[in-house]
Amino acid sequence: MKIISVITCIFIFFTHHLTHAKTLISNKERPIMLELYSSQGCSSCPPAEVWLNKLKTDPRLWESIIPINFHVDYWDYLGWDDPYADHQFSKRQRSYKRLGHTNYVATPGFIVDGKGWNGWFAKQALSIKQQITPAQLTVNLEKDTANVTFMSIKQNDEPVTITVAILGFDQQTFIKRGENKGDVLKHDFVVLNHKKITVDAKNFSYQANIPLPNTSKFESPQRAIVVWASNNNDPRPLQVVADWL
């Protein structure tokens, strides 16, 4: 039993480090970041998440489309505290509205490549129109740190914000109160935790070493990482990369 335990510990140790030892490099054609703003306290959100969850088997995943499920906290007052909700995500959605990139703040709410999208409500197919950009994002994952370099096409007058998000899959929650009381909600692409840092440029290069966000309070057999760069006062992605962990 002791030999088996030692072998198991060695396997876990090397698997952990091999899982994180990889490099992500952005393409010239920037992937479309598909943002869903949702909440477990919103009765109209589950169908939107069912639709989003199907993208897990889409052949374009990570290469040309990167789905992210942000849970907001502004419905928690209805009686159910969403365990995935983060006030920062509510602020992010409101900033899209404040800057004129979308016309409303609601759930379910969709942002496609930095702009509001209502096509899901009309059962329209998602159009993937990638933009060519010379800006490059490189992420070296070593142990529990994301070493990020963002190369801009020009010297920005403002700092750039680098965000690292860990996504969870096959998440299930039995809802005890609120509008979805009695339902079991299933989530994919849901943000378990995130970290961001704002940096200034040095010779058109922005660099940041960001510890991977702690997701230990969630059990997620499958996870992914998404890293994006944006202007300090605008949430729209300038470049983005993602992959399984």
C-alpha positions in Angstrom: 0.0 0.0 0.0 2.9 2.4 0.8 4.5 1.7 -2.6 1.2 2.3 -4.4 0.8 5.6 -2.4 4.3 6.8 -3.4 3.7 5.9 -7.0 0.4 7.8 -6.9 2.0 10.9 -5.4 4.8 10.8 -8.0 2.2 10.5 -10.8 0.1 13.4 -9.4 3.3 15.6 -9.0 4.5 15.1 -12.6 1.0 15.2 -14.1 0.4 18.6 -12.3 3.6 20.1 -13.7 3.3 18.6 -17.2 -0.2 19.9 -17.3 1.0 23.5 -16.8 4.2 23.2 -18.9 3.0 24.6 -22.2 3.2 27.7 -24.4 0.2 29.5 -26.0 0.9 31.8 -28.9 -1.9 33.8 -30.6 -2.7 33.7 -34.3 -2.7 36.6 -36.6 -6.4 36.1 -37.0 -7.7 37.0 -33.5 -10.1 34.4 -32.1 -13.7 35.5 -31.4 -14.2 35.9 -27.7 -17.9 34.9 -27.0 -18.9 36.2 -23.6 -22.1 35.0 -21.9 -23.3 37.0 -18.8 -25.4 34.6 -16.8 -26.7 33.9 -13.3 -28.1 30.9 -11.4 -30.7 33.3 -10.1 -32.0 34.1 -13.6 -34.8 31.8 -14.8 -34.2 32.7 -18.5 -30.4 31.9 -18.3 -30.3 28.0 -18.4 -31.3 27.8 -22.1 -28.5 30.2 -23.0 -26.0 28.1 -21.1 -27.3 24.9 -22.7 -26.6 26.5 -26.1 -23.1 27.7 -24.9 -22.2 24.2 -23.5 -22.6 22.7 -27.0 -19.5 24.6 -28.1 -17.4 22.2 -26.0 -17.3 19.8 -29.0 -17.1 22.5 -31.7 -14.0 21.9 -33.9 -13.4 25.6 -34.0 -12.9 25.7 -30.2 -9.9 27.7 -28.9 -8.6 28.3 -32.5 -11.3 30.7 -33.8 -13.9 30.9 -31.0 -13.3 31.2 -27.2 -16.5 31.0 -25.1 -16.5 32.4 -21.6 -19.3 32.1 -19.1 -19.2 35.1 -16.7 -21.7 34.8 -13.7 -22.8 38.2 -12.4 -23.9 38.9 -8.9 -26.8 41.4 -9.4 -29.5 38.7 -9.1 -28.2 37.3 -5.8 -30.6 39.5 -3.9 -33.5 37.3 -5.1 -32.6 34.7 -2.6 -29.9 32.5 -4.1 -26.2 33.4 -3.9 -24.6 32.1 -7.1 -21.3 30.4 -6.1 -19.7 31.4 -9.5 -20.8 35.1 -9.3 -18.2 37.8 -9.1 -18.9 41.5 -8.8 -16.1 42.2 -11.2 -18.0 40.4 -13.9 -21.0 42.7 -13.2 -18.8 45.7 -13.6 -17.3 44.3 -16.8 -20.7 43.9 -18.3 -21.7 47.4 -17.3 -18.5 48.9 -18.7 -19.5 47.5 -22.1 -22.8 49.4 -21.8 -21.1 52.6 -20.5 -18.7 52.6 -23.4 -21.4 52.1 -26.0 -20.4 48.6 -27.0 -23.8 47.1 -26.1 -27.2 48.6 -25.6 -28.3 46.8 -22.4 -27.2 45.1 -19.2 -29.2 41.9 -18.7 -29.0 38.2 -18.4 -28.6 36.3 -20.5 -26.3 38.8 -22.2 -24.0 38.2 -25.0 -20.8 40.0 -26.1 -19.2 38.8 -29.3 -15.7 40.1 -30.1 -16.3 43.2 -27.9 -19.8 44.1 -29.2 -23.3 43.3 -28.0 -25.0 40.4 -29.8 -28.8 39.6 -29.8 -28.7 36.8 -32.4 -29.2 34.1 -29.8 -32.7 35.4 -29.0 -33.6 35.2 -32.7 -32.1 31.8 -33.0 -29.5 33.1 -35.4 -26.3 31.2 -36.1 -23.2 32.7 -34.6 -21.1 34.4 -37.3 -17.4 33.9 -36.9 -15.5 36.8 -38.6 -12.0 36.9 -37.2 -10.0 40.1 -37.4 -6.4 40.1 -38.6 -4.1 41.8 -36.1 -0.3 42.0 -35.8 -0.6 42.2 -32.0 0.8 39.0 -30.5 0.1 37.4 -27.2 2.5 34.7 -25.8 1.8 32.8 -22.6 4.4 30.5 -21.1 2.8 28.3 -18.4 5.4 27.1 -15.9 4.3 25.3 -12.7 1.6 27.7 -11.3 2.5 30.9 -13.2 1.5 32.4 -16.5 4.4 34.4 -17.9 2.7 36.7 -20.4 4.1 38.9 -23.2 1.9 41.1 -25.3 3.5 42.7 -28.3 1.6 45.8 -29.5 1.7 47.2 -33.0 2.4 50.7 -31.5 3.2 52.3 -28.3 0.0 52.9 -26.4 -0.6 56.0 -24.4 -2.3 54.0 -21.7 -1.4 50.8 -19.9 -2.7 47.4 -21.0 -4.6 45.0 -18.7 -3.7 41.3 -18.9 -6.3 38.9 -17.6 -5.9 35.2 -16.8 -9.1 33.2 -16.2 -9.6 29.5 -15.4 -12.7 28.0 -16.8 -14.5 25.0 -15.3 -16.5 22.3 -17.1 -19.2 19.8 -16.0 -20.2 21.9 -13.1 -23.5 21.1 -11.5 -25.5 22.9 -8.8 -28.8 22.0 -7.1 -30.6 25.3 -6.6 -32.4 25.5 -3.3 -33.9 29.0 -3.6 -34.8 31.7 -6.1 -36.2 31.6 -9.6 -34.5 28.3 -10.4 -35.5 26.6 -7.2 -35.5 22.8 -7.5 -33.4 22.7 -10.7 -30.0 21.2 -11.3 -28.0 23.7 -13.4 -25.1 22.5 -15.5 -22.3 24.9 -16.5 -19.4 24.7 -19.0 -16.9 27.5 -19.8 -17.8 29.0 -16.4 -15.1 31.2 -14.9 -14.0 29.6 -11.6 -11.5 32.4 -10.8 -9.5 35.1 -12.5 -6.6 37.5 -12.0 -5.6 40.6 -13.8 -2.7 43.0 -13.8 -2.2 46.4 -15.5 1.2 47.0 -17.0 3.0 49.7 -18.9 4.9 49.1 -22.2 8.6 48.8 -22.6 9.6 49.0 -26.3 6.1 48.1 -27.5 6.1 45.0 -25.2 3.9 44.4 -22.2 5.1 41.7 -19.8 3.4 40.2 -16.7 4.0 37.2 -14.5 0.7 36.2 -13.1 0.1 33.4 -10.6 -2.6 31.1 -11.8 -5.9 31.8 -10.0 -6.8 29.5 -7.2 -9.8 27.3 -8.1 -9.5 24.8 -5.2 -13.1 25.5 -3.9 -14.5 24.0 -7.1 -14.3 20.4 -8.2 -13.7 20.5 -11.9 -12.3 17.4 -13.7 -11.8 19.4 -16.8 -10.4 23.0 -16.9 -9.2 25.5 -19.5 -7.2 28.7 -19.4 -8.0 31.9 -21.2 -5.6 34.9 -21.3 -6.4 38.2 -23.0 -5.0 41.7 -23.3 -7.2 44.8 -23.3 -6.7 48.5 -23.0 -6.8 49.6 -19.4 -10.2 51.4 -19.6 -11.9 49.2 -22.2 -12.8 45.5 -21.7 -12.7 44.6 -25.4 -9.9 42.0 -26.2 -7.0 43.2 -28.2 -5.7 39.6 -28.4 -6.7 36.4 -26.7 -5.4 32.8 -26.4 -6.9 29.7 -24.7 -6.4 26.0 -24.3 -7.2 23.1 -22.1 -5.2 22.6 -18.9 
